[in-house]
Amino acid sequence: MIPEIGHFALILALGLATLQTVLPMYGIWRSRSDCLAVAAPAAIGQFVMMGIAFVALGFAFYANDFSVAYVAANSNTQLPWFYRLSAIWGAHEGSLLLWMMLLAGWSLAVALASRTLPRDVASCVLAVMGAVSVGFLLFTLFTSNPFERQFPAPMEGRDLNPLLQDPGLVVHPPMLYMGYVGFAVAFAFAITALITGRVDSAWTRWTRPWTTAAWMFLTIGVTLGSWWAYKELGWGGWWFWDPVENASFMPWLVGTALIHSLAVTEKRGIFKSWTVLLAITAFALSLLGTFLVRSGVLISVHAFATDPTRGIYILTFFAVVVGGSLLLYALRAAQFEAGREPVAALSREGLLLLNNIFLVVAAAGVLLGTLYPILADSLGMGRLSVGPPYFNKVFIPLTVPLVVLIGAAAVMAWKRTRADVLRSRLWVPLIVSIVAGVALPLFTVGTTAVAAVAGCVLGCWAIVTAFEDILRRSRGRRVMLPRNVVGMALAHAGVGIFVIGVSLVSGFGGEHDVRLAPGQSTEMVGYEFTFLGTRHVDGPNFVAEIGDFIVREDGRQIAELFPSKRRYNAGGQSMTEAGIDVGITRDIYVSLGEPLSGDAWSVRIYHRPFVRWIWAGGFISALGGLIALTDKRYRRRRATADKPVATDRGLTTASA
């Protein structure tokens, strides 16, 4: 009866989410403190029910209960236990359950942290998050029930998609969903601001840590997805502009703009309506990603479902949530910017505004390229493909000014910066960046190509200006810098490292397809690859042919690589596992193709300079977000936190 317990827990979670939404909103309308008090307990109860449902599905996978249709479709008795547990989110129904579990977790976190908020504000935020939970729970119970039974139960399951049988896919979806769902908190704070009619420094201090946390998780999720695609798909690339990759990248771009806009709103009290709109947009793009993955409107190795009924529901839910939010924004946003001060071009807020414009335009360009084939097909224009050439032409020209602005904004003062002061702060970082940007590609990959040098100069610019800002602020201080300042600098340095990695791996590596028989060798970019042969290995749920390659440089053995070709027992699907020799400044990557006549194999060899810097940059930026989260300002209690403030106009926020 464990699956039935899980199903019943979902029903109870729906009831609690409904209470979490309706009663607090009524309490706000009627100034009823007893109704406001329901929000936090309902959120806690919903999390408990979702936890029971999640554990129930996990137990069904662990116990190989193939009477549960979702388990039978995505597991197998031969599947290792850790992949059986990660199979919970390996397809549509379970991934949706993970989404709702994480949403309940974020609601729980807000409920537990609500002692730092006025009760009415916390209740309104939780009510909005409850409304989102209601929509997803209805979707799950009526169209995507992961506990649906089938009788008679099959003796064996169909197995988890081999693409997902990788350690990266154990961690990648939870991190990505933590980011997606985390923007629901920023969205809820934005809706609360529209209801109250006020966006002040207190509101930004409440919103910033939640937004930073969501952005951090999304950064980790996107970075892990890139790493997984590189090592698991056997193609040697790190980003393909796949529609589902784009679906995770767009909210990241807008979320980055939101973080910067929140900083300006907290410091200067401007960009209020812009900040609220960005919060709505970031969550809207997260919902759009859910629609793209589950609607069946696109084909991708990342897509989960092809049921149009589900797509129609999600599209309707998306229209209601986003449309209602934008309508509320249109009615209330104008009052936020009344009496605002002009923004000077030579100021930190001026450059951050330009930075946000570029980020939003980049997100719009990615959105257009992602949706255009879908729109063209629906209008009868035939199936069109928008691939990497379009995205590179749109995105790269926007990246250059973005990175320039990152460095310049780091040394700017608020309100206004004199030109002579700006020159004195920028000339040393500029010279260091140019020298380092020329030397790095010259002495590592032996090129002075314009693209490589320009990219390295930009990356060094972001790194040098970030640390110049830290050194300048630290000079003469008796106390440590605030952690949010250190975190910001580290995040910007991570962007610079990422840019250097992209610049040197794109077009400056080697790629070689060759036919090799045992004992034969081939050379590429100064490395000699000798194929010793293959051996047969039986895995837990697959059989594999593992190749043995010796890699030499200047006659000296530097690596032994073991790429493999796997054939999975349950479905007969074949997968390639690359052999990779990892280095700080390069990867050597060998992938087995198909067996040829005799004992020969088709082999693909890659040399990927600085590819690890791409993921290092992503993780360093995420670390910067984590450090910023530990800033003591976000842990400070407010004396007015436990005093609800209600007026005949609705809510007002207490000052911090």
N, C-alpha and C positions, 0 to 999 in steps of 0.2 A: 504493500500500500504506500510505499515511499513516494512514487511519482504522484499519486493522488494527494498526498500531503503537500507536495510541492505545488501542485495545481491549486489546491485550496489556499495555500499561503499567498499565491498571486492574487486570488480573489479578495482575500483580506487586505492585501497591500493596496488594491484598487479602492476599497472602502476607506482605508485610512488616508490615502492620497486625496480622495474626495473631501473628507473632513478637513484635511490640511489646507485645502483650497477654499472651500465654501465658508466655513465658520470664521476664520480670520478676516476674510473680505467683508463679511457681514459685521464683524466687530469693528472694522475700520469705518464702515459706513455709519453704524449706529453708536460708535464710541463705547463699545461693550468690552471691557477688559477681560471678562470671563471667556468670551469667544476668542480674543487674541491669545489667551493662555493655552488654547488647544493646539496651536501650530507646532510648537516644539515637541510635545509628547506624541502627536500624530506622526511627525517626521521620524522620531525615534522608533515608533512602532512599525512604520513602513519599512525602515531599514531592517528591523528584526525579521519581518515577514519575507522580504526579498532575500535575506541571508538564508532563511530556511529553504526557500525555493531553489536558490543557487546550490546549496549543499545537497539537496535532494537530487538535482540533475547530475551533480558531480558523482554522487554515490551510484546512480544508475549507470554512468559510464564506467566507473571503477568495477562494478559488479557484472559488467557485460549484460545488462538487462535489455535484450533485444526486443522485448515486447514494447519498449518505447521506440516509436518510429524514428525519432531523431537520433537516438543512440545507434540503432541498426544501420542508419544511413551514413554514420560518420565514425564508426569504430569497428573493432575487430578483436577477436581473442588474442591474436598474435601481436597486436599493437602494444608497445611498451607502456607501462602504467602512466608515466609522466605525459606522454602524448595522448593517452586516453583522457586525462584531466584537462589538458589544453584543448582537446576536441570539443569541450563545452562551448567555446567560442569559434569553432572551426567552420560553422555554416550559419545560415540566416537566423534560425530560431534562437540558438544559443548565444550568438553574438548580440542579439537584441536583449536577451536576458542579462548579459554582462553590462550592456549599456545602462539598463534600468537599475542594476545593482550598484553601479558606480554613481548614478544620479542620486539614488537613495543615500549612498555614502557621503556625497557632497552635501546633501540636505542635513544629514546627521551632523556633519562638521559645522555647518552654519548654526544648527540648533544648539550645539554644545558651546559654540563661541558667541552665542547671542547675548551673553551677559555683558559684553562690551558694546552692545547696541541698545538704543531705546526699544522697549518691547514692541511698540507698534511698527517700527521699521523692520525689526527681525521677523515679525509675524507676516508683514507684507512680502518680504523676500521669500520666506518659506511658502507662502500661499502661491506665489508665481511658480516656484519650483514644483510645488504639488500639482499645479495645473499641467505642467509639462509631463510629469509622471503619469497623470491620468490619461493623457493622450497616448503615451507609449504602452501603458498597461492595457488599455482597450484594444490597441493594435495587436498586442501579443495574444490576449485571450481570445479574440475573435478571428484572427487570421494566421497567427504564428505560434501556436501553443507548443512549447518544447516537450510537454508531457503527454502528448497524444499517443494512445496505445494502438497496437496492431495485433490482431489474432488471426491465425496462429502465429506465434513468434518464430522468426527464422532461427535456425541453429547457428548461423554465423552472420556477422555484420559485413557491410560493404567496404569498410576501411575509411580512414581519414585521407583526404586529398594528400598525395605524396608531397606536393609543394609545401604543405603546412607541417610536415614532419621534420621540423628543424628547430633547434633551440631558440633561434631568433623569433619564431612565431609563438613561442611560449610567452615571451615578454612583450613583443611589439604591439599586439592588439590592446592589451590592458593599458599600456602607456598612452597609446594613441587615443583610446576612448576616454581616459582620464582627462586628456586635454580637450577633446571634443565636448565632453559633458561638463567640464569645469567652466566653460564659457557660459553655461546656463546660470551660474552664480552671478557673473557680471551682467548677464541679461536681466536677471531678477532684480538686481540693484538698479539697473537702468529703468525698468518699469516702475519700481518703487519711487525713483526720482521723478518720473513723469506724473505719478499719482500725487506726490507731495508738492510738486511744483518748485522744488528747491534742489540745486546741486551746489554744495559748498565744500569747504576743505574737509569737514567731517565725513561727508559722503565719499570723497575720493580716498580718504584714509581707510574707510571700511572696504572700499572696492578694490584698491590696488593689490593687497596681498592675495586675494582670491584670483584676480586676473593674472598676476605673476605666476601663481602656482599652476593655473591652467596652461599658460604659455610654456612653462618649464616642462610639464608633462608632454605637451604636444610636440615640443622640440625634440625631446627624447624619442617619442614615438615615430616622428618623421625620419629622424636619423637612423633609428633601428630598422625601419622599413627599407631605407636605401642600402644599408649594410646587408640586410637579408637578400635583397634582389641581386646584389653584386656576387655574393658567395653561393647562392642557391640556384639561380637561373642559368648559370654557366655561360653568360654572355659577356662578362668582364666589364659591364657598365654599372654606374651608380644611380642613374636617374634617366627615365625614358619618357617623361611627360605623359605617362599613362593617365587616363581620365580619373581613376581612383587615386593615384598619386596626387593629381591636381586637387582632388576633393579634400585632401588633408593639408595641402600647401596653402590654399586660399584662406582658410580661417587663421592659419599661422601668420600670414602677411597682415591681415586686418587686426589680429590680436597684438602683433608687434606695434602697429600704429596706435592701438588702444592704450598700451602701456605708456607710450610717449605722451599721448594726449592727457592721460590721467596725471602724469608728472607735472604738466603745464597747468592743469586745472587746480591741482593742489597748491602749487607754488604761486601762481599769479591770479587764480580765480577766473581764467578765461578759457575759451574753447569748450564751454560746458555743453552746448547742444551737439557739437562735433563729437565729444566724448560719449555722450549718450547714444548717438547714432552709430558710432563704431561698436559699442557694446552690443547693440541689437544686430548689427551686420555680422559680427563675428559668430554669434550663435546661429544666425540665419544660415550662414555658410556651413556650419556644422550640420544643421538639419538637411541642407541641400546635399551634403556628402552622403548622409544616410539614405536619401532618396536615390541618388545615383547608384549606390552599391546594391540596393535592394529592389529596385524597380524593374530591372530587366531591360532598361533602355540602352544599356551599353554592354559591351563584351570586354571583360578584363580578367586577368588571373586573380584579381582581388575581389571581383564581384561575387555576391552571395546568392542572389535570388533572381528568378526570371518570371515571377508571377505578376501579371499586370494588375490584378486586384490589390495586391499589397502596394504596388507603386501608386495607384490611385488614392489609396488611403493616406499614404505618407505625403503625397502632393497636396491633398486637401488639408491635412494637418499643418503642413508647411505654410500654406496660403493663409490659414486662420491665424496661426501664431505670428507670422511675419506681417501679414496685412493688418491685424489688430494692433500690433506694436507700432507700426509706421503711422497708422491713423492716430493713435494716442500721441505719438511724437509730433505729428503735424498740428495737433490741437494745443500742445503744451510747450513745445520747444522754444517758441519765439521769445518767451519771457526770460529765458536763461541768459541771453546776451544783452539785456537792456543796460545801457550806459557803459559798455565795455570800452577799454582803452585801445588805442591803435597799437599794432604790433610793429616794432622796428625790424627792418630787414637784418641788421647786424645785431642780433640778439639770439639767445639760446632758443626762446620760444618761436622766433621767426624761422630759424633753420629747422626746428622740429616740425613746424607746420609744413614746410616744403618737403621734409622727409616723409610725413604722413601722406601728403598728396601723391608722392611717387609710389609709396606702398599701396595705396588704394588703387591707383591707376594700374600698377602691376597686377594686383588681384583681379581687376576688371578685365585686363587682357587675358589672363589665364582662364577666367570664367567664360569669356567669349569663345576662346579656342576650344574649351571643353564642351560647351553647349551647342556650338554652331552645327556640328554634324547631326546632333539629335534634332535640332530645329529644321535643318535642311531635309532630313529624311521624313519628318512629319509633314512637311509642305510638298512632298512629292518630287523633290529635287534630286532624289537618288541618294545612295549612301556615299558620303564624302569622308575623307580622312584628314584630320589636322594633326600633323606630327611634329617632331622636334624642330624642324626648320622654322616653322611659324613661331613656336614658343621662344626659341633662341633669338629670333629677330625682334620679338616684342620685349622679351625680358632683359636681355643683356644691355641694351641701351639705357634701360631704367636702373640697372644695377650700378652703373658707373657713378651717376650723380648721387645715388643713395649712399654709397661708401664714402664719397667725398664729403657729404653732409654729416655722416657719422663722425668723422674726424674733426670737422670744423666746429660742429655743435659742442663737442667735448670741451673745447677751450673757450667757448663763448660765455659771457656773463648774462644774467637775466636782465631784462628790460632794454639795455643798450650796451654795446661794446665799441669803444673808440677804435678807429682804424689803425692807429699807431700801436695800441695795445695788442690788437689782433695780429698785426705783422710780427711783433716781438714774440708772440706765443707760437706762431706757426712756422717761422722760417727754419728753426732747427729740426722739428719733426719732418718738414718737407724735404730737406736735404738728406736726412738719415733715410727716409723712405725711398728716395730716388736711388741712393747708393745701394741700399740693401735690395731694392727691387730689381736692379740691373745685375747685381752680383749673384743673387740666388739662382735664377735660371741659367746663368752663364756657367757657374761652377758645379751645378748639380746635373742638369740635363744637357748642358753644352749648347744652349741656344740663346740668341739675342733677338728672337722673333718679336715683333711689335706686340702681338697678343699676349705672349708670355710675360714680357717685361711690364706691359701696362697693368696686367692683372696682379703681378707681384708688387708693383709700386702701390697700387690701391690697397692690397692686403696689408702691406707694411705700414701704410698710412693709418689704417684703422687701428693697428696694434700699437704703433708708436704714440699716436695722439691719446689713446686710452691710458697708457702708462705715464705720459707727460702730464695728463690731467691729475692722476693720482699723486705724482711727485710734487706738482705745484701746490695742490691742496694740502699735502702733508707738511710742507715746509713751514717750520716755526710752530707747529701745533703741539700741544702738550698731551692731547688725547687722541685716540685712534679715530680715523675717519668713520663716518656712518657706514654701516654695512651695505646699505642700498647703493652708495656711491662706489664702493669696491665691486659689488655685484654688477653694476652697470658697466664699469670699465672692463671687467672680465668678459661680459657678454659681447661687448664691442670687439674685444681682442679675438674672441671666438669667431666672429664674423670675418675678421681679417685672415685668420688661419684658414677658414673655409674658402675664401676667395683665392688664396694662394694655391690651395689644393686643386680647385676647379681649373684655374688658369694653366697649371702644369700638367694635369692629367688629360686635358682636352686637346687632342691633336699632337701631343708630344710623346706619347707612348708608342710602343710597337705592337703589331698584331700580325700573326703568321698562321696560316692554315697549311698543314703538311700531312702527307701520308708516311707513316713510320712503321717499319717492321722491327721485331726484337733485334737489338744490336745496332740499329741505325741511329744516326745523330743528325741534328740540325742546329743552325746558329741563328741568333737574333740579337741585335743591339749589344754585342759583346758577350753574350751568354751562349754556352753550348749545352744543348739538351740531348741526352742519350736515353733512348727507350729500351728498357731491359726486358719488357714483356708484361703479361698480365697473369693474375692468379684468381681463382674462383673462391668466393667467400659466401657462406650462408649467414645472413643477418636474422634478426628476430622475426621479421615479417617480409623479408626480401632476399633475393640472391643478387650477388654483385660480382662484376669483373673489375678488379682493382689493378690499375696500371702502376708501374714502377719506373720513375724517371730520375735520372741523376742530372743535376745542374752544376755546371762548372763555369768559373770565370778566370781567365788567364791560366787555364790548366788546373786550377785548384777547385775541388769540390766545395760548393757552398750550401747545397741543399739537396734533399731527396724528397720528391713529391709523389703523392699517391692519389691521383684522381680516380674516380670510379664511375661505372655505369651500373645503376641499380634497376632491377625489375621486381616490382612489388607483387607478392603472391596473390592477393585478393583480387585486384582488378587487372593485373598484367601491365600496369602502366610503367613506363621507363622514366628514370630521372638521372640527371648528370650531377655528380658531386665533384666540384673542382678541387684540385690540389694547389694550395697557395703558400708561397714563401713570403712571409710578412717582413717588411723593413720600414724604417722610419722615413726613408726617402723614396721607396719604391716597393711595389709588389710584383712578384713573378707568379704567373697564373697559368695553369695547364688544365685543359678540359678535354676529356675523351669524347669523340664523336661516335661514329658507327663503325663496327668491324667491317673490314674489307677482305679481299681475297687472301687466302693463306692466313697468316697470323698478324697481318697488318691492320692498323687502325687509322682512322682519320683523327687528327689531333689539332686542337687550336691552342695557340700559345699567345699570351699577352704580357707586355711589360707596361705597368701602370705606375708612372712616377707620382709620388706625393698623394696617392689616392687616400691614404689613411688620414691625411690632414683634413679631408672633407668631414669625416665623422668625428675626428678630434675637435674640430671647430664647433660642430653641433653640440657635442657633450660639454665643451668648455662654456659655451653660451648658456646651456642649461644649468651648469654649476653656478654661473653668475646669477641666474634667477634664484637658485636655492639660497645663495648667500644673501641676496637682497631680501628674501623672505624672512630671514632671521633678524632683520633690523628691529631694534628694541621699540621703535615707534609703533610698530604693528602689534606689540604685546601690551602696550600701555592701557590700563583700565581708565575708563572715563567716569567721572563722578556722577554724571547724569544718566548712566547707562540703564539703570533700572527704573527710570521714570518715563512712562509713556506720555507722549505729547499728542493730544488730539484736539482738533478744532472743528468748527462747523464746516470748514473747507475740506476736511479730511486730515491727513497726517502732516505733521511738521517734524523735522529732524532736530534733535537737541544738538547744541554746539559742543564741539569736542575741546 
